[in-house]
């Protein structure tokens, strides 16, 4: 009996790159007119908060969460392959008897 392979990733999530988020916030902050530069740092912080909150609603995941889930997937695939090999060995043993 062969086990049907499953789809790699039925629903992929995008990753939130903190460096990109910081870069976007700085770019928006830099676009603020010079007359209000004294509030640029505060605005940058608020922009980052808003971006983070909106991106969270879009099913984005952090790099850390992605890396953890990637490792879980690797271990799961290894276990699946080991079980498939054991099953194949048992089936071939049964057919020779």
N, C-alpha and C positions, 0 to 999 in steps of 0.2 A: 504494500500500500504506500503510495507516494502522497506526501502532504503538499497540498496546494500552497504555492508561495503567495504571500500577501503583498498588497500594494505598499510601496516604499513609505509613502506618507499621505494618507487620505486628506488631511487638512494641514497644510503647512502654515506655520506662523512666522511672521517676520521678527527679526531681532531688533531690540533697541540698543543702539550703540551710544553709550554715554558721551563719547568724544564728539560724535556727530551732533548730538543734542546740545552739547556745550557750544559747538561751532555755530549752530543755527541761532542759538540765543545771543551769542556775541555779534553775529551779523545783523540781527534785528536791532540789537542795542546800538550798534555802530550807525545804523540808519536814522537814529533819533537826531533831530536838529541840535546844533551845538548849544542853543539857548537852554536846553533842558538836560544837558550832559550831567549835571549834578545828581540827577535821579537815575542815571543810566545803570548804575550797579543794582539799585533796587529793582528797576524795570527788568534787568537781565534775570534776576532771581525769580521774579514773577513770571516772566516768559518761560523760563525753564519749568516752573511748576505747571503752568497751563499746558505746555507741550507734553510733559510727562503724563498728565492726567488725560489728555485727549488721545495720546498714543496707546495708553492702557485700554481705552475703550475699543480700540481697533484690533484687539487680540494680539498685540505685540508681546514678545517675551524678552526678558533680559538675557544677556550673553551668559550669565552664570546659570540661569535656569536651562537655557539651551544646551550648554555643556554637560550639565548634570543629566538631562534627558537623553543626550547622545550616548553617554556612558551606559545608562540603563539599557538603551536599545542595543548597544553592542553586546552587553552581557546576555541579554535576552536572546539575541540571535545565536550567540555561541551555544547557549543551552539548548535552543531549538535544533541546531545542527547536530549536537551530540545525541539528542533524543531521536532524531531522524536516523542517525547512523545505527543506534541501538535497535530501533524498530526494523530497519532493513536487515540487520544481522539476525534478529529473531525470525523474521519472515523467511529468509534464505535457509535458515536452519530447519524450519518446519517443512519447507518444500523438498529438502534433501532426505528427510526421514520417511 
